[in-house]
Amino acid sequence: SSAVWHACAAGLMAQGAQVLDAGVCSEPQLRFAMQLMRAEGGLLAAPEDLLPLSRGGVRLSTRHQRAVCALLSRQDYPQPGPESPRPVTSSGRSQQAYVAMLSAAFRADDGLCPKMALHCRTPYLLSLAEQSFSRAKIELRAEWEDEMMDLAPGELGLWLSDDGNQCTFAWEGGKLTPPQNELLMIWTALELGETQLLLGQRSPRAALELAERYGASVSHCAASRPDWEKELSAHPVQFRLATDGLYFALCALSCLTENALTLPVWLSTMPKVCRTERTLPLKDDSRGEALRRIAEMEPAAQVDGGVCIQRENAVAWIAPDDTRPECRIITESRDMETARELCDFCEGLLKRALEKK
C-alpha cells in the first residue's frame, strides 16, 4: 500500500496537484476527511486495488474510469507548468475527528442500549469501531472470527463489511435480509428527519409505504450505483448512511433505542418484503441485445441500466453484470410465492430473449 501510495503521490505532484496525506484510512474515513478538507478528489491505495473518488467521496463509474484511461492512453491532458511541484502536506490525524463524528451519531440514553457484538475481518475497522462505541459509552464485543458471533438473548449483532461501507444487523434469531437491512436504513433516515428520499434502482419497494407513513416523498435513480451515489451526495445524511457502515450502525441503534424497539419488534412493524435473486450466465457478451429483446417482449418494461418489470403486487429487475457475461434477476413482493413465480417468469423471458434470432 505504501509503495502504491508514493507512486500515485509522485505522479500527482508531477502534474502540479497539491497532495494531502490523509494517513491510514478506511474508505468511509477517507470520504469524511475529503469533506472536512474540501478536497477535489481522493485516492485510497490498497495492496490489491486503487480506488479513485470524485468530489464528495463518490466512486467513479466504470464509464468514467474508461474515459480517464482513454485520455491517459493518448496523453490527452494538460502538461504541468514550469513552477516547482507542491510538496505533500499532512492533513493531520483524521481518525480522532472521525471517531468523534461517529460517537455523536448515537444520541439516545446509553443506559438503555442493548449489549452489542460486532464482527469485522479488518483489524483497523475493528479498532475504529471499539473507539467509537467506547466514546459513545456503549458496551461492545468486537470479534473477527465467525464462530465467536453466536448472539446471546437480547444481544444485538453487527456485521461490518471488509471495506467498512456496509453494516448488517442481526439478533439471536438471525440476520436481517439485504432488503430488510436497507429498509432499516431508510427508516433511520426518516427518523433523522429526511423528507425527500432518493432510492436506488434495486431498493425495496416497501420503502414507498414506509415513506408514506412519515409524509416523505420518494424518487428513484434508475442508473448504476456510482451515478446514484453522485445524486445522493446532495443529501448528506442519506449518503453517509449508505456509504459508512459504522455511521449507519450508530444512527440506527440510536433510533431503535430512542423508540424502545428491539430488532424483531421493529421488524414486525415494517411493511413485509420478500425477495428472490437468481443469476443466469451468458455464453457470450450478449447482455445488451438480450435486454433489448426483453423490452420488446414486455412493452410496459422500463429500461435504464437494466429492465424493470412492474406487476400489481410485485416488481422485477433484470440487470447485466458490469464485469462478467451474466444477468441477475431480482424479484420482490409481499409474499415469497409471488416473488418466486415472477422470478421464474423473468428467467423464462430472459432465456427466450437469448434464443431469439
C-alpha positions in Angstrom: 0.0 0.0 0.0 2.8 2.4 0.9 4.6 1.8 -2.5 1.3 2.4 -4.4 0.6 5.5 -2.4 4.1 7.0 -3.1 3.8 6.2 -6.8 0.4 8.0 -7.0 1.6 10.9 -4.9 4.7 11.3 -7.2 2.5 11.3 -10.4 0.1 13.9 -8.9 2.9 16.1 -7.8 4.5 15.9 -11.3 1.2 17.2 -12.7 1.2 20.2 -10.2 -1.5 18.9 -7.9 -1.5 19.6 -4.2 -1.4 16.2 -2.4 -2.8 15.9 1.1 -1.7 12.9 3.1 -4.7 11.5 5.0 -2.7 8.7 6.6 -4.1 5.3 7.3 -7.8 5.4 6.4 -10.8 3.2 5.8 -12.9 4.2 2.7 -15.6 5.9 4.8 -13.0 7.7 6.9 -11.3 9.0 3.6 -14.7 10.3 2.5 -15.0 12.1 5.8 -11.5 13.6 5.5 -12.2 14.7 1.9 -15.3 16.6 3.0 -13.5 18.0 6.1 -10.7 19.4 3.9 -12.9 20.2 0.8 -10.7 18.1 -1.4 -11.4 17.9 -5.1 -10.8 14.2 -5.2 -9.4 11.2 -3.3 -7.4 8.0 -3.8 -7.4 5.0 -1.5 -4.3 2.9 -2.0 -4.6 -0.8 -1.1 -2.3 -3.8 -2.0 -4.9 -5.2 -4.4 -6.6 -2.1 -5.7 -6.5 1.7 -6.2 -9.8 3.3 -5.5 -10.5 6.8 -7.1 -13.1 9.0 -5.5 -14.5 12.2 -7.0 -15.7 15.3 -5.2 -17.7 14.4 -2.1 -16.3 10.9 -1.9 -18.3 9.4 -4.8 -16.9 6.4 -6.5 -16.2 6.9 -10.2 -18.5 4.9 -12.5 -17.0 2.3 -14.9 -17.8 4.6 -17.8 -15.9 7.5 -16.2 -12.9 5.3 -15.4 -12.8 4.1 -19.0 -12.9 7.7 -20.2 -9.9 8.5 -17.9 -8.0 5.5 -19.2 -8.7 6.7 -22.8 -7.3 10.1 -22.0 -4.2 8.6 -20.5 -3.5 6.3 -23.4 -3.5 9.1 -25.9 -1.8 11.5 -23.4 -4.7 14.0 -23.8 -4.2 16.0 -20.7 -2.6 19.4 -19.8 1.1 19.4 -19.2 2.4 20.8 -15.9 3.8 24.3 -15.9 7.4 25.3 -15.1 6.7 26.0 -11.4 8.1 23.6 -8.8 5.9 20.7 -7.6 4.0 21.4 -4.5 5.2 19.4 -1.5 3.0 16.7 0.1 1.1 18.2 3.1 -0.1 16.2 6.0 -3.7 16.6 6.7 -3.3 15.6 10.3 -4.9 12.7 12.0 -8.4 12.5 10.7 -9.1 9.4 12.9 -9.8 11.4 16.1 -12.3 13.7 14.3 -13.9 10.7 12.5 -14.4 8.8 15.8 -15.9 11.9 17.4 -18.3 12.3 14.5 -19.3 8.6 14.8 -19.9 8.7 18.5 -22.0 11.8 18.2 -24.4 9.9 15.9 -25.6 8.0 18.9 -28.0 10.4 20.7 -30.0 8.1 22.9 -29.6 7.2 26.6 -26.6 4.8 26.6 -28.1 3.1 29.7 -31.0 1.8 27.6 -28.8 0.5 24.8 -28.6 -3.3 24.4 -25.3 -5.2 24.6 -23.6 -5.2 21.2 -21.4 -7.6 19.3 -19.6 -6.5 16.1 -17.9 -8.7 13.5 -15.3 -7.4 11.1 -12.3 -9.1 9.5 -10.4 -5.8 9.1 -8.3 -5.1 12.2 -8.2 -1.3 11.6 -12.0 -1.1 11.3 -12.4 -3.2 14.5 -10.2 -0.6 16.2 -12.3 2.3 14.9 -15.5 0.5 16.0 -14.2 -0.1 19.5 -13.1 3.6 19.9 -16.4 4.9 18.5 -18.7 2.7 20.7 -16.5 3.3 23.7 -16.7 7.1 23.3 -20.5 6.7 22.9 -20.5 4.7 26.2 -21.9 1.6 24.5 -20.7 -1.8 25.6 -19.3 -3.6 22.6 -17.8 -7.1 22.0 -15.6 -6.9 18.9 -14.9 -10.1 17.0 -13.1 -11.1 13.8 -14.0 -14.8 13.8 -17.4 -16.0 12.6 -17.7 -18.7 15.3 -17.4 -16.1 18.0 -20.6 -14.3 16.8 -23.2 -16.5 18.5 -25.5 -13.9 20.0 -27.0 -14.2 23.5 -30.7 -13.4 24.1 -31.1 -9.7 24.0 -27.7 -9.1 22.3 -27.6 -7.2 19.1 -25.2 -8.1 16.3 -23.5 -6.0 13.7 -21.7 -7.4 10.7 -19.3 -4.8 9.2 -18.1 -5.3 5.6 -14.3 -5.6 5.0 -14.3 -2.1 3.4 -16.4 -0.5 6.1 -19.1 0.7 3.7 -21.9 -1.6 4.8 -23.3 -3.0 8.1 -25.9 -5.7 8.6 -27.9 -6.0 11.7 -28.7 -9.3 13.4 -30.2 -10.7 16.6 -30.3 -14.2 18.2 -33.0 -15.1 15.6 -30.7 -14.4 12.6 -29.5 -11.7 10.3 -31.7 -9.2 8.5 -32.0 -10.0 4.8 -30.5 -7.4 2.4 -33.9 -5.7 1.7 -34.8 -5.7 5.4 -31.5 -4.2 6.3 -31.9 -1.5 3.6 -35.4 -0.9 5.0 -33.8 -0.3 8.4 -31.5 2.3 6.7 -34.4 4.0 5.1 -36.4 4.0 8.4 -33.3 5.5 10.1 -33.1 8.3 7.5 -36.8 9.1 8.1 -36.4 9.1 11.9 -33.5 11.5 11.4 -35.8 13.9 9.7 -35.2 13.3 6.0 -38.3 14.3 4.0 -37.0 13.6 0.5 -35.7 10.0 -0.1 -33.6 9.2 -3.1 -33.6 5.4 -3.6 -31.5 3.2 -5.9 -32.9 1.1 -8.7 -33.0 -2.1 -6.5 -34.1 -0.5 -3.3 -37.1 -2.3 -1.7 -40.5 -1.0 -3.0 -41.7 -1.4 0.6 -39.9 1.9 1.2 -42.8 3.6 -0.6 -45.3 2.5 2.0 -42.9 3.4 4.8 -42.2 6.9 3.4 -45.9 7.5 3.2 -46.3 6.9 6.9 -43.8 9.7 7.5 -45.2 12.0 4.8 -41.9 11.9 2.9 -41.5 12.0 -0.9 -39.6 9.3 -2.8 -37.7 9.5 -6.1 -35.8 6.7 -7.8 -32.4 6.9 -9.5 -32.5 4.1 -12.1 -28.9 4.4 -13.1 -25.9 2.5 -11.7 -24.8 2.7 -8.1 -22.0 5.3 -8.8 -24.5 7.5 -10.5 -27.0 7.0 -7.7 -24.2 7.9 -5.2 -23.5 11.1 -7.1 -27.1 12.2 -6.9 -27.3 11.0 -3.3 -24.3 13.2 -2.3 -26.7 16.1 -2.4 -28.4 14.5 0.6 -25.5 14.3 3.1 -27.3 12.2 5.8 -28.6 9.6 3.3 -25.3 9.5 1.5 -23.4 8.8 4.8 -25.9 6.2 5.9 -25.4 4.4 2.5 -21.6 4.5 2.4 -20.5 4.3 6.1 -21.4 1.1 7.9 -20.3 2.4 11.4 -22.3 5.6 11.0 -25.4 3.7 9.9 -24.9 1.3 12.8 -24.8 4.0 15.4 -27.6 6.1 13.9 -29.9 3.1 13.6 -29.0 1.9 17.1 -29.8 5.4 18.4 -33.2 5.4 16.7 -34.1 1.9 17.9 -33.1 2.8 21.5 -35.0 6.2 21.4 -38.1 4.3 20.3 -37.6 1.5 22.8 -37.6 -1.1 20.0 -35.8 -4.4 19.8 -34.9 -5.5 16.3 -37.6 -8.2 16.0 -40.2 -5.8 17.3 -39.1 -3.2 14.8 -39.3 -5.8 12.0 -42.8 -6.7 12.9 -43.9 -3.0 12.5 -42.4 -2.7 9.0 -44.0 -3.5 5.6 -43.3 -7.1 4.7 -40.7 -7.5 1.9 -39.8 -10.9 0.3 -37.1 -11.0 -2.4 -35.6 -13.7 -4.6 -32.4 -13.4 -6.7 -31.1 -15.6 -9.5 -28.1 -15.3 -11.8 -28.2 -16.6 -15.4 -24.8 -17.0 -17.1 -24.4 -16.0 -20.7 -22.4 -17.8 -23.3 -21.1 -14.6 -24.8 -21.2 -10.9 -24.2 -24.8 -10.6 -25.4 -26.3 -8.8 -22.4 -27.3 -5.6 -24.2 -29.0 -7.5 -27.0 -30.9 -9.7 -24.6 -32.2 -6.7 -22.6 -33.3 -5.0 -25.8 -35.3 -8.1 -26.8 -36.9 -8.4 -23.3 -38.0 -4.7 -23.6 -39.6 -5.6 -27.0 -41.5 -8.6 -25.5 -42.6 -6.5 -22.5 -43.7 -3.1 -23.8 -44.5 -1.7 -20.3 -41.0 -2.5 -19.1 -38.8 0.4 -18.0 -35.2 0.3 -19.4 -32.3 2.2 -17.7 -29.2 0.2 -16.9 -31.4 -2.9 -16.9 -35.1 -3.9 -17.3 -37.7 -3.2 -14.7 -41.0 -5.1 -14.9 -43.9 -4.0 -12.7 -46.8 -6.2 -11.7 -49.7 -5.4 -9.4 -48.1 -6.8 -6.3 -44.6 -7.4 -7.4 -41.6 -5.9 -9.2 -38.7 -7.5 -11.0 -35.3 -6.2 -12.2 -33.2 -7.9 -14.9 -29.7 -6.3 -14.8 -26.4 -7.2 -16.5 -23.2 -7.6 -14.5 -20.6 -4.9 -15.1 -17.7 -7.2 -15.4 -19.0 -10.8 -16.1 -21.1 -12.1 -19.0 -24.2 -12.8 -16.9 -27.5 -11.3 -15.9 -29.1 -11.1 -12.4 -32.8 -11.4 -11.8 -34.2 -9.8 -8.7 -37.9 -10.0 -7.8 -39.7 -8.6 -4.8 -43.2 -9.0 -3.4 -45.1 -9.1 -0.1 -45.1 -12.9 -0.2 -42.3 -15.3 -1.2 -44.5 -17.4 -3.5 -45.4 -14.4 -5.7 -41.7 -13.3 -5.8 -40.6 -16.8 -6.9 -43.3 -17.0 -9.6 -42.2 -13.7 -11.1 -38.6 -14.8 -10.9 -39.4 -18.0 -12.8 -41.3 -15.9 -15.4 -38.4 -13.5 -15.8 -35.9 -16.4 -16.2 -38.0 -17.8 -19.0 -38.3 -14.4 -20.6 -34.5 -14.0 -20.5 -33.9 -17.5 -21.9 -36.3 -16.8 -24.8 -34.6 -13.4 -25.5 -31.3 -15.2 -25.7 -32.6 -17.9 -28.1 -34.4 -15.3 -30.3 -32.6 -14.7 -33.6 
